[in-house]
Amino acid sequence: MLRVRKYDPQFSKRLLKKFSFPVFSLLALMLIFNSNINADRALVLDAESRVPVARVSIFDRAGKMIGTGDDKGQLPDINSSAYPLTLRSLGYSDKKVFSPEDSVVEMAGVVLDLPEVNVNTRRRPILHLTGYLREISSMYSSVDTVLLYREKWVDFMIPADKEKHFKGWSDPRILKSKSYYKFTDASGLDSVSDRINHHFSWSDWISLPPRVNQPKAIVSTQQAFDTIMGIGSFAEVWKRDSIRIRVDVDVLTDKQRGKWAPRLNSRLWQDLDFKRLFMTFEYSDFDTFSVSPQNIDRMSCYIESMGRGHDMFRFNDLYDNFLYVTTYVDLLIADREYLTVKDARKKEKDRLFAMEEASLVLESEKIPRDSLINDLIARVNAIDHDQRRLGMQIDKRVGSGRLPAPRAYKTKEKITRYLKSVLPQFGQKKND
């Protein structure tokens, strides 16, 4: 039997008051993230908040980066032969996706405890940041595919805003580095090495951004969310809680976003064709109105570029115009300390001193590696370079393997040869 409740305006008000926050929060999320969502594509969610994770980086079964998710957390259409996939995003543990039939993928957040900093800017105006940087880069040409995994320790010197006696640097200065390369030809045969004569990675161009003002919508609030629109898409997405600020940036939206990648900004609008440039930043201990390099904890960057820059790319055939490069960079600030100008100059001149003095607090298990990367590292570490050199056979077309006996020149011949080298006209016959 159908029962009809008599209309009670007070009941509707109490119901609205009781459920207003979750209802309107849900509606807001639906309007922001769930518009135009394709039900046939997998959706990536935060395991705790159930909020979509935007722009996750996607790696195929061979460890090569093949794309990113969209702003609403959805994965693109991916061929089943690429599975299992590995998803990576700043602030989350890596997630494996084993089947294209998985409609919802949950990523668990990771909180890394960073060292406390005692700030005394009057006596120690220079902030020295030591960071652990890892990258996965791929280069595709018409004949070869190169996969690069690199780990390195870098540092930055950030002077206080009013400091004029020390310039410092916001580009990563390499203290220690180790590279692992995998080469695959058109027939599928591969080889590995720890060195290469060409450079195609963008990781050395990822510098710290300058001070940036927070949007007014999140200033002086404990929890807030704000989106800055660009030309046709999201330009910046700001998320703030009581202790942390996260900023997702699409640098290619317009030229104003170039401030987030200051060193790359001069390259973005020149001869290289950049397809994508996404950056994510995490800040803590920030002030009320802005974020700066002094507050940065972690950053990541994903770049897709195509073409050949005159100064950057020198690879294979000079007439091979097809060159597609992807670079994924993850930088974690592992140690920070405030220095006097004198100590900062000392570390600037001596990189070894800077590396030895830094108290690196990052433990290896906090940055887990994929099994494919571990296999690549094991293969490269197993290379015996000395044995390979000793086992090389001399090409007889170039030389017989026997060195000719040195010719014994007389004193007069030595003087004549020397004069000919210094005075080209010496010994030449005069024209009749």
DRENDO-1510 file (C-alpha; in Angstrom, 1 decimal, always signed):
<recs>
REC; n; res; u; v; w
REC; 1; MET; +0.0; +0.0; +0.0 .
REC; 2; LEU; +1.4; +3.4; -1.0 .
REC; 3; ARG; +1.7; +5.8; +1.9 .
REC; 4; VAL; +1.9; +9.6; +1.1 .
REC; 5; ARG; +3.6; +11.9; +3.6 .
REC; 6; LYS; +1.9; +15.3; +4.1 .
REC; 7; TYR; +4.1; +18.1; +2.9 .
REC; 8; ASP; +6.2; +19.5; +5.8 .
REC; 9; PRO; +8.5; +22.5; +4.9 .
REC; 10; GLN; +10.5; +22.1; +8.1 .
REC; 11; PHE; +11.3; +18.5; +7.2 .
REC; 12; SER; +12.8; +19.5; +3.9 .
REC; 13; LYS; +14.9; +22.2; +5.5 .
REC; 14; ARG; +16.2; +19.8; +8.1 .
REC; 15; LEU; +17.0; +17.2; +5.4 .
REC; 16; LEU; +18.8; +19.9; +3.3 .
REC; 17; LYS; +20.8; +21.0; +6.4 .
REC; 18; LYS; +21.8; +17.5; +7.3 .
REC; 19; PHE; +23.0; +16.4; +3.9 .
REC; 20; SER; +24.0; +19.7; +2.3 .
REC; 21; PHE; +27.8; +19.3; +2.5 .
REC; 22; PRO; +28.1; +15.8; +1.1 .
REC; 23; VAL; +25.3; +16.4; -1.5 .
REC; 24; PHE; +26.7; +19.6; -2.9 .
REC; 25; SER; +30.3; +18.3; -2.7 .
REC; 26; LEU; +29.2; +15.3; -4.7 .
REC; 27; LEU; +27.4; +17.6; -7.2 .
REC; 28; ALA; +30.5; +19.8; -7.5 .
REC; 29; LEU; +32.7; +16.8; -8.2 .
REC; 30; MET; +30.3; +15.5; -10.7 .
REC; 31; LEU; +30.2; +18.8; -12.5 .
REC; 32; ILE; +34.0; +19.2; -12.5 .
REC; 33; PHE; +35.1; +15.7; -13.2 .
REC; 34; ASN; +32.3; +13.6; -14.5 .
REC; 35; SER; +31.1; +15.7; -17.4 .
REC; 36; ASN; +31.6; +13.9; -20.7 .
REC; 37; ILE; +33.1; +10.8; -19.1 .
REC; 38; ASN; +33.3; +7.8; -21.3 .
REC; 39; ALA; +32.0; +4.7; -19.5 .
REC; 40; ASP; +34.2; +2.5; -21.7 .
REC; 41; ARG; +37.4; +3.9; -20.4 .
REC; 42; ALA; +39.0; +3.1; -17.1 .
REC; 43; LEU; +38.7; +5.8; -14.3 .
REC; 44; VAL; +41.6; +6.4; -11.9 .
REC; 45; LEU; +40.5; +7.4; -8.4 .
REC; 46; ASP; +42.2; +8.3; -5.1 .
REC; 47; ALA; +41.7; +5.3; -2.9 .
REC; 48; GLU; +40.8; +7.4; +0.2 .
REC; 49; SER; +38.8; +10.4; -1.1 .
REC; 50; ARG; +37.4; +8.7; -4.3 .
REC; 51; VAL; +38.3; +11.9; -6.2 .
REC; 52; PRO; +39.6; +11.3; -9.8 .
REC; 53; VAL; +43.4; +11.5; -10.2 .
REC; 54; ALA; +44.2; +13.7; -13.2 .
REC; 55; ARG; +46.9; +13.2; -15.7 .
REC; 56; VAL; +48.5; +9.9; -14.4 .
REC; 57; SER; +51.5; +8.8; -16.4 .
REC; 58; ILE; +51.1; +5.5; -18.2 .
REC; 59; PHE; +53.9; +3.0; -18.8 .
REC; 60; ASP; +53.4; -0.2; -20.9 .
REC; 61; ARG; +54.6; -3.7; -20.1 .
REC; 62; ALA; +58.1; -2.9; -21.4 .
REC; 63; GLY; +58.5; +0.1; -19.1 .
REC; 64; LYS; +58.1; +2.7; -21.9 .
REC; 65; MET; +55.9; +5.7; -21.3 .
REC; 66; ILE; +52.9; +5.6; -23.7 .
REC; 67; GLY; +50.8; +8.5; -22.6 .
REC; 68; THR; +48.8; +10.2; -19.8 .
REC; 69; GLY; +45.3; +10.2; -18.4 .
REC; 70; ASP; +43.1; +13.2; -19.0 .
REC; 71; ASP; +41.9; +15.9; -16.6 .
REC; 72; LYS; +39.0; +13.9; -15.4 .
REC; 73; GLY; +41.1; +10.8; -14.4 .
REC; 74; GLN; +40.2; +8.7; -17.4 .
REC; 75; LEU; +42.8; +6.6; -19.2 .
REC; 76; PRO; +43.0; +6.7; -23.0 .
REC; 77; ASP; +42.2; +3.8; -25.3 .
REC; 78; ILE; +45.2; +1.4; -25.0 .
REC; 79; ASN; +46.0; -1.7; -27.0 .
REC; 80; SER; +45.6; -4.9; -25.0 .
REC; 81; SER; +49.2; -5.9; -26.0 .
REC; 82; ALA; +50.6; -3.1; -23.8 .
REC; 83; TYR; +49.2; -4.6; -20.6 .
REC; 84; PRO; +50.0; -4.9; -17.8 .
REC; 85; LEU; +50.3; -1.1; -17.3 .
REC; 86; THR; +52.0; +0.8; -14.6 .
REC; 87; LEU; +50.4; +4.1; -13.5 .
REC; 88; ARG; +52.4; +6.8; -11.8 .
REC; 89; SER; +51.4; +10.1; -10.2 .
REC; 90; LEU; +53.0; +12.5; -7.8 .
REC; 91; GLY; +52.1; +11.6; -4.2 .
REC; 92; TYR; +50.8; +8.1; -5.0 .
REC; 93; SER; +52.3; +4.6; -5.0 .
REC; 94; ASP; +52.7; +3.0; -8.4 .
REC; 95; LYS; +49.7; +1.0; -9.5 .
REC; 96; LYS; +49.6; -2.0; -11.8 .
REC; 97; VAL; +46.6; -2.5; -14.2 .
REC; 98; PHE; +46.6; -6.0; -15.5 .
REC; 99; SER; +43.5; -6.0; -17.8 .
REC; 100; PRO; +41.7; -3.4; -20.1 .
REC; 101; GLU; +38.5; -4.6; -18.5 .
REC; 102; ASP; +39.3; -2.8; -15.2 .
REC; 103; SER; +36.8; +0.0; -15.2 .
REC; 104; VAL; +38.0; +1.6; -11.9 .
REC; 105; VAL; +41.6; +1.9; -10.7 .
REC; 106; GLU; +42.4; +3.0; -7.2 .
REC; 107; MET; +45.7; +4.6; -6.3 .
REC; 108; ALA; +46.9; +4.8; -2.7 .
REC; 109; GLY; +48.5; +8.0; -1.5 .
REC; 110; VAL; +52.1; +8.1; -0.1 .
REC; 111; VAL; +53.2; +10.6; +2.5 .
REC; 112; LEU; +57.0; +10.9; +2.9 .
REC; 113; ASP; +58.4; +12.4; +6.1 .
REC; 114; LEU; +60.8; +15.1; +5.2 .
REC; 115; PRO; +63.4; +16.6; +7.6 .
REC; 116; GLU; +62.4; +19.6; +9.8 .
REC; 117; VAL; +64.1; +22.9; +8.9 .
REC; 118; ASN; +65.1; +25.5; +11.4 .
REC; 119; VAL; +64.9; +28.9; +9.6 .
REC; 120; ASN; +67.3; +31.6; +10.5 .
REC; 121; THR; +67.5; +33.8; +7.4 .
REC; 122; ARG; +69.4; +36.7; +9.0 .
REC; 123; ARG; +72.6; +34.7; +9.6 .
REC; 124; ARG; +72.0; +31.9; +7.0 .
REC; 125; PRO; +70.2; +33.5; +4.0 .
REC; 126; ILE; +71.0; +30.7; +1.4 .
REC; 127; LEU; +68.8; +27.6; +1.2 .
REC; 128; HIS; +70.6; +24.5; +0.0 .
REC; 129; LEU; +68.3; +21.8; -1.3 .
REC; 130; THR; +69.5; +18.3; -2.1 .
REC; 131; GLY; +67.2; +16.2; -4.2 .
REC; 132; TYR; +66.8; +12.7; -5.5 .
REC; 133; LEU; +65.8; +12.7; -9.2 .
REC; 134; ARG; +64.7; +9.7; -11.3 .
REC; 135; GLU; +63.6; +9.7; -14.9 .
REC; 136; ILE; +62.3; +7.4; -17.5 .
REC; 137; SER; +62.8; +8.6; -21.0 .
REC; 138; SER; +62.2; +7.1; -24.4 .
REC; 139; MET; +63.5; +8.0; -27.8 .
REC; 140; TYR; +61.8; +6.7; -31.0 .
REC; 141; SER; +63.4; +7.1; -34.4 .
REC; 142; SER; +62.8; +5.4; -37.7 .
REC; 143; VAL; +65.3; +2.7; -36.9 .
REC; 144; ASP; +65.8; +2.5; -33.1 .
REC; 145; THR; +64.0; +2.8; -29.8 .
REC; 146; VAL; +66.0; +3.8; -26.8 .
REC; 147; LEU; +64.8; +3.5; -23.2 .
REC; 148; LEU; +66.6; +5.4; -20.5 .
REC; 149; TYR; +66.3; +5.0; -16.7 .
REC; 150; ARG; +68.4; +7.4; -14.7 .
REC; 151; GLU; +68.9; +8.1; -11.0 .
REC; 152; LYS; +70.8; +11.1; -9.8 .
REC; 153; TRP; +71.5; +13.3; -6.8 .
REC; 154; VAL; +71.1; +17.0; -7.6 .
REC; 155; ASP; +71.2; +20.2; -5.5 .
REC; 156; PHE; +70.0; +23.8; -5.7 .
REC; 157; MET; +71.1; +27.0; -4.0 .
REC; 158; ILE; +68.1; +29.3; -3.4 .
REC; 159; PRO; +69.1; +32.8; -1.9 .
REC; 160; ALA; +66.6; +34.7; +0.2 .
REC; 161; ASP; +64.5; +37.2; -1.8 .
REC; 162; LYS; +66.5; +40.2; -0.6 .
REC; 163; GLU; +70.0; +38.6; -0.8 .
REC; 164; LYS; +72.2; +40.4; -3.4 .
REC; 165; HIS; +75.6; +38.9; -2.7 .
REC; 166; PHE; +75.0; +35.4; -3.9 .
REC; 167; LYS; +73.1; +34.5; -7.1 .
REC; 168; GLY; +72.7; +30.7; -6.5 .
REC; 169; TRP; +71.0; +28.4; -9.0 .
REC; 170; SER; +67.5; +26.9; -9.6 .
REC; 171; ASP; +68.7; +24.4; -12.3 .
REC; 172; PRO; +69.6; +20.9; -11.0 .
REC; 173; ARG; +73.3; +20.6; -10.5 .
REC; 174; ILE; +74.3; +17.0; -10.8 .
REC; 175; LEU; +76.2; +15.6; -7.8 .
REC; 176; LYS; +76.0; +11.9; -8.7 .
REC; 177; SER; +74.4; +10.1; -11.6 .
REC; 178; LYS; +73.8; +6.6; -12.9 .
REC; 179; SER; +72.2; +5.8; -16.3 .
REC; 180; TYR; +70.8; +2.6; -17.7 .
REC; 181; TYR; +70.0; +2.3; -21.4 .
REC; 182; LYS; +68.1; -0.3; -23.4 .
REC; 183; PHE; +68.3; -0.3; -27.2 .
REC; 184; THR; +65.8; -2.1; -29.4 .
REC; 185; ASP; +66.1; -2.3; -33.2 .
REC; 186; ALA; +63.3; -2.7; -35.8 .
REC; 187; SER; +63.5; -6.5; -35.6 .
REC; 188; GLY; +63.0; -6.5; -31.8 .
REC; 189; LEU; +66.6; -7.4; -30.8 .
REC; 190; ASP; +67.8; -5.4; -27.8 .
REC; 191; SER; +71.0; -4.6; -26.0 .
REC; 192; VAL; +71.9; -2.6; -22.8 .
REC; 193; SER; +74.6; -0.2; -21.8 .
REC; 194; ASP; +75.4; +2.4; -19.2 .
REC; 195; ARG; +76.6; +5.1; -21.6 .
REC; 196; ILE; +75.6; +6.7; -24.9 .
REC; 197; ASN; +77.2; +9.3; -27.1 .
REC; 198; HIS; +74.0; +11.3; -27.6 .
REC; 199; HIS; +71.7; +13.2; -25.3 .
REC; 200; PHE; +67.9; +13.2; -25.8 .
REC; 201; SER; +66.6; +13.6; -22.2 .
REC; 202; TRP; +64.9; +16.8; -20.9 .
REC; 203; SER; +65.6; +16.1; -17.2 .
REC; 204; ASP; +68.5; +18.5; -16.9 .
REC; 205; TRP; +66.1; +21.3; -18.1 .
REC; 206; ILE; +63.7; +20.9; -15.2 .
REC; 207; SER; +64.4; +23.9; -12.9 .
REC; 208; LEU; +62.5; +25.0; -9.8 .
REC; 209; PRO; +59.8; +27.7; -10.5 .
REC; 210; PRO; +60.0; +31.1; -8.9 .
REC; 211; ARG; +57.6; +32.5; -6.3 .
REC; 212; VAL; +54.0; +32.2; -7.4 .
REC; 213; ASN; +51.0; +33.8; -5.8 .
REC; 214; GLN; +48.2; +31.5; -4.7 .
REC; 215; PRO; +44.7; +32.0; -6.2 .
REC; 216; LYS; +42.4; +34.1; -4.0 .
REC; 217; ALA; +40.0; +31.3; -3.7 .
REC; 218; ILE; +42.4; +29.2; -1.6 .
REC; 219; VAL; +44.1; +31.9; +0.4 .
REC; 220; SER; +43.5; +31.8; +4.2 .
REC; 221; THR; +41.5; +28.6; +4.0 .
REC; 222; GLN; +42.2; +25.1; +5.5 .
REC; 223; GLN; +40.8; +23.1; +2.6 .
REC; 224; ALA; +40.1; +24.5; -0.9 .
REC; 225; PHE; +40.1; +23.7; -4.6 .
REC; 226; ASP; +40.5; +26.1; -7.5 .
REC; 227; THR; +40.8; +25.8; -11.2 .
REC; 228; ILE; +42.4; +28.4; -13.5 .
REC; 229; MET; +41.2; +27.9; -17.1 .
REC; 230; GLY; +43.4; +28.4; -20.1 .
REC; 231; ILE; +42.6; +28.3; -23.8 .
REC; 232; GLY; +40.2; +25.4; -24.1 .
REC; 233; SER; +41.4; +23.4; -21.1 .
REC; 234; PHE; +42.6; +23.5; -17.5 .
REC; 235; ALA; +45.7; +25.6; -17.1 .
REC; 236; GLU; +46.3; +25.2; -13.3 .
REC; 237; VAL; +44.5; +23.1; -10.7 .
REC; 238; TRP; +45.2; +24.1; -7.1 .
REC; 239; LYS; +44.3; +21.8; -4.2 .
REC; 240; ARG; +45.0; +22.8; -0.6 .
REC; 241; ASP; +44.6; +21.2; +2.8 .
REC; 242; SER; +45.9; +22.1; +6.2 .
REC; 243; ILE; +49.5; +21.1; +5.6 .
REC; 244; ARG; +50.0; +20.8; +1.8 .
REC; 245; ILE; +49.4; +22.5; -1.5 .
REC; 246; ARG; +49.3; +20.6; -4.8 .
REC; 247; VAL; +49.4; +22.3; -8.2 .
REC; 248; ASP; +48.8; +20.6; -11.5 .
REC; 249; VAL; +49.9; +22.7; -14.5 .
REC; 250; ASP; +49.4; +22.3; -18.3 .
REC; 251; VAL; +52.4; +24.5; -19.3 .
REC; 252; LEU; +51.5; +24.5; -23.0 .
REC; 253; THR; +48.0; +26.0; -22.4 .
REC; 254; ASP; +49.4; +29.6; -22.9 .
REC; 255; LYS; +52.7; +31.5; -22.6 .
REC; 256; GLN; +51.8; +32.6; -19.0 .
REC; 257; ARG; +52.3; +29.0; -17.8 .
REC; 258; GLY; +55.9; +29.1; -18.9 .
REC; 259; LYS; +56.8; +30.6; -15.5 .
REC; 260; TRP; +56.5; +27.0; -14.0 .
REC; 261; ALA; +59.3; +25.8; -16.3 .
REC; 262; PRO; +61.6; +28.9; -16.6 .
REC; 263; ARG; +64.5; +27.2; -18.3 .
REC; 264; LEU; +62.3; +25.3; -20.8 .
REC; 265; ASN; +60.3; +28.4; -21.5 .
REC; 266; SER; +62.7; +29.7; -24.1 .
REC; 267; ARG; +62.5; +26.3; -25.9 .
REC; 268; LEU; +58.8; +25.9; -25.9 .
REC; 269; TRP; +58.1; +28.4; -28.8 .
REC; 270; GLN; +61.1; +27.7; -31.0 .
REC; 271; ASP; +62.0; +24.9; -33.5 .
REC; 272; LEU; +60.9; +21.9; -31.4 .
REC; 273; ASP; +57.3; +20.7; -31.6 .
REC; 274; PHE; +56.2; +20.1; -28.0 .
REC; 275; LYS; +53.1; +17.9; -27.8 .
REC; 276; ARG; +52.6; +17.8; -24.0 .
REC; 277; LEU; +54.2; +19.4; -21.0 .
REC; 278; PHE; +52.5; +18.6; -17.7 .
REC; 279; MET; +54.0; +19.5; -14.3 .
REC; 280; THR; +52.9; +18.8; -10.7 .
REC; 281; PHE; +54.2; +20.4; -7.6 .
REC; 282; GLU; +53.7; +19.8; -3.9 .
REC; 283; TYR; +54.5; +22.5; -1.2 .
REC; 284; SER; +54.4; +22.5; +2.6 .
REC; 285; ASP; +55.2; +25.1; +5.2 .
REC; 286; PHE; +54.0; +27.8; +2.8 .
REC; 287; ASP; +53.1; +31.3; +3.7 .
REC; 288; THR; +49.6; +32.8; +3.4 .
REC; 289; PHE; +49.7; +34.2; -0.1 .
REC; 290; SER; +52.3; +32.4; -2.2 .
REC; 291; VAL; +54.4; +29.3; -2.8 .
REC; 292; SER; +58.2; +29.4; -3.5 .
REC; 293; PRO; +61.2; +27.2; -4.0 .
REC; 294; GLN; +61.8; +27.4; -0.2 .
REC; 295; ASN; +58.5; +25.5; +0.3 .
REC; 296; ILE; +58.8; +22.8; -2.4 .
REC; 297; ASP; +58.8; +19.2; -1.4 .
REC; 298; ARG; +58.3; +17.3; -4.6 .
REC; 299; MET; +57.7; +17.8; -8.3 .
REC; 300; SER; +57.1; +15.7; -11.4 .
REC; 301; CYS; +57.1; +16.5; -15.1 .
REC; 302; TYR; +55.9; +14.7; -18.2 .
REC; 303; ILE; +57.1; +15.9; -21.7 .
REC; 304; GLU; +56.4; +14.8; -25.2 .
REC; 305; SER; +58.3; +16.4; -28.0 .
REC; 306; MET; +58.8; +15.8; -31.7 .
REC; 307; GLY; +61.4; +17.1; -34.1 .
REC; 308; ARG; +65.1; +18.0; -34.0 .
REC; 309; GLY; +66.4; +21.0; -32.2 .
REC; 310; HIS; +69.7; +22.4; -33.5 .
REC; 311; ASP; +71.3; +22.4; -30.1 .
REC; 312; MET; +69.6; +19.6; -28.3 .
REC; 313; PHE; +69.3; +16.5; -30.6 .
REC; 314; ARG; +72.2; +14.9; -32.4 .
REC; 315; PHE; +71.1; +11.3; -33.1 .
REC; 316; ASN; +71.6; +8.8; -35.9 .
REC; 317; ASP; +71.2; +10.1; -39.5 .
REC; 318; LEU; +71.2; +13.8; -39.8 .
REC; 319; TYR; +68.5; +13.5; -42.4 .
REC; 320; ASP; +66.2; +11.5; -40.2 .
REC; 321; ASN; +63.5; +14.0; -39.3 .
REC; 322; PHE; +61.4; +11.6; -37.3 .
REC; 323; LEU; +62.4; +11.8; -33.6 .
REC; 324; TYR; +59.9; +11.4; -30.9 .
REC; 325; VAL; +61.0; +11.8; -27.3 .
REC; 326; THR; +59.1; +11.3; -24.0 .
REC; 327; THR; +60.5; +12.2; -20.6 .
REC; 328; TYR; +59.0; +11.5; -17.1 .
REC; 329; VAL; +60.8; +13.1; -14.2 .
REC; 330; ASP; +60.2; +12.7; -10.5 .
REC; 331; LEU; +62.1; +15.0; -8.1 .
REC; 332; LEU; +62.0; +14.6; -4.3 .
REC; 333; ILE; +63.7; +17.1; -2.0 .
REC; 334; ALA; +65.6; +14.9; +0.4 .
REC; 335; ASP; +67.5; +17.4; +2.5 .
REC; 336; ARG; +67.4; +21.1; +3.1 .
REC; 337; GLU; +69.6; +23.4; +5.1 .
REC; 338; TYR; +70.2; +27.1; +5.5 .
REC; 339; LEU; +73.8; +28.3; +4.9 .
REC; 340; THR; +75.9; +31.4; +5.2 .
REC; 341; VAL; +77.1; +33.0; +2.0 .
REC; 342; LYS; +80.6; +31.7; +2.7 .
REC; 343; ASP; +79.5; +28.1; +3.1 .
REC; 344; ALA; +77.3; +28.4; +0.0 .
REC; 345; ARG; +80.3; +29.6; -2.1 .
REC; 346; LYS; +82.4; +26.7; -0.7 .
REC; 347; LYS; +79.8; +24.1; -1.8 .
REC; 348; GLU; +79.4; +25.9; -5.1 .
REC; 349; LYS; +83.1; +25.4; -5.9 .
REC; 350; ASP; +83.3; +21.8; -4.6 .
REC; 351; ARG; +80.6; +19.4; -5.7 .
REC; 352; LEU; +82.2; +16.5; -3.8 .
REC; 353; PHE; +82.1; +18.6; -0.6 .
REC; 354; ALA; +78.4; +19.3; -1.2 .
REC; 355; MET; +77.6; +15.6; -1.7 .
REC; 356; GLU; +79.6; +14.4; +1.3 .
REC; 357; GLU; +78.2; +17.1; +3.7 .
REC; 358; ALA; +74.6; +16.6; +2.8 .
REC; 359; SER; +72.7; +14.3; +5.2 .
REC; 360; LEU; +70.6; +12.4; +2.7 .
REC; 361; VAL; +67.6; +11.1; +4.6 .
REC; 362; LEU; +65.8; +9.3; +1.7 .
REC; 363; GLU; +65.7; +5.5; +2.1 .
REC; 364; SER; +65.8; +3.3; -1.1 .
REC; 365; GLU; +62.6; +1.4; -0.2 .
REC; 366; LYS; +60.6; +4.7; -0.2 .
REC; 367; ILE; +61.1; +4.9; -3.9 .
REC; 368; PRO; +60.2; +1.4; -5.2 .
REC; 369; ARG; +61.3; +0.5; -8.7 .
REC; 370; ASP; +59.3; -1.5; -11.2 .
REC; 371; SER; +60.4; -5.1; -11.9 .
REC; 372; LEU; +61.3; -4.2; -15.5 .
REC; 373; ILE; +63.5; -1.4; -14.3 .
REC; 374; ASN; +65.2; -3.8; -11.8 .
REC; 375; ASP; +65.8; -6.2; -14.6 .
REC; 376; LEU; +67.4; -3.5; -16.7 .
REC; 377; ILE; +69.6; -2.4; -13.8 .
REC; 378; ALA; +70.8; -6.0; -13.2 .
REC; 379; ARG; +71.7; -6.4; -16.9 .
REC; 380; VAL; +73.6; -3.2; -17.1 .
REC; 381; ASN; +75.5; -3.9; -13.8 .
REC; 382; ALA; +76.5; -7.3; -15.1 .
REC; 383; ILE; +78.5; -5.7; -18.0 .
REC; 384; ASP; +82.2; -6.3; -17.7 .
REC; 385; HIS; +83.7; -3.4; -19.7 .
REC; 386; ASP; +87.3; -4.4; -19.2 .
REC; 387; GLN; +86.7; -7.9; -20.5 .
REC; 388; ARG; +84.8; -6.6; -23.5 .
REC; 389; ARG; +87.8; -4.4; -24.4 .
REC; 390; LEU; +90.2; -7.2; -24.1 .
REC; 391; GLY; +88.0; -9.5; -26.2 .
REC; 392; MET; +87.7; -7.1; -29.1 .
REC; 393; GLN; +89.2; -8.3; -32.4 .
REC; 394; ILE; +91.1; -5.9; -34.5 .
REC; 395; ASP; +89.5; -5.1; -37.9 .
REC; 396; LYS; +92.1; -6.2; -40.5 .
REC; 397; ARG; +90.6; -3.9; -43.0 .
REC; 398; VAL; +91.8; -1.0; -40.8 .
REC; 399; GLY; +95.1; -2.4; -39.5 .
REC; 400; SER; +97.0; -5.6; -39.4 .
REC; 401; GLY; +97.5; -5.4; -35.6 .
REC; 402; ARG; +101.3; -4.8; -35.9 .
REC; 403; LEU; +102.7; -1.4; -35.2 .
REC; 404; PRO; +105.4; -0.3; -37.7 .
REC; 405; ALA; +108.8; +0.3; -36.3 .
REC; 406; PRO; +109.6; +4.0; -35.7 .
REC; 407; ARG; +111.8; +5.5; -38.3 .
REC; 408; ALA; +115.2; +6.7; -37.1 .
REC; 409; TYR; +115.7; +10.2; -38.4 .
REC; 410; LYS; +119.1; +11.8; -38.6 .
REC; 411; THR; +119.7; +15.2; -37.0 .
REC; 412; LYS; +119.7; +17.0; -40.4 .
REC; 413; GLU; +116.4; +15.4; -41.4 .
REC; 414; LYS; +114.8; +16.4; -38.0 .
REC; 415; ILE; +115.8; +20.0; -38.5 .
REC; 416; THR; +114.5; +20.0; -42.1 .
REC; 417; ARG; +111.2; +18.5; -41.0 .
REC; 418; TYR; +110.8; +21.1; -38.2 .
REC; 419; LEU; +111.5; +24.0; -40.5 .
REC; 420; LYS; +109.0; +22.7; -43.1 .
REC; 421; SER; +106.4; +22.5; -40.4 .
REC; 422; VAL; +107.1; +26.1; -39.1 .
REC; 423; LEU; +107.9; +27.7; -42.5 .
REC; 424; PRO; +105.7; +26.2; -45.2 .
REC; 425; GLN; +107.8; +28.0; -47.9 .
REC; 426; PHE; +111.0; +26.4; -46.7 .
REC; 427; GLY; +112.4; +24.0; -49.3 .
REC; 428; GLN; +110.0; +25.1; -52.1 .
REC; 429; LYS; +111.6; +25.7; -55.4 .
REC; 430; LYS; +111.3; +29.1; -56.8 .
REC; 431; ASN; +109.3; +29.5; -60.0 .
REC; 432; ASP; +111.3; +30.2; -63.0 .
</recs>
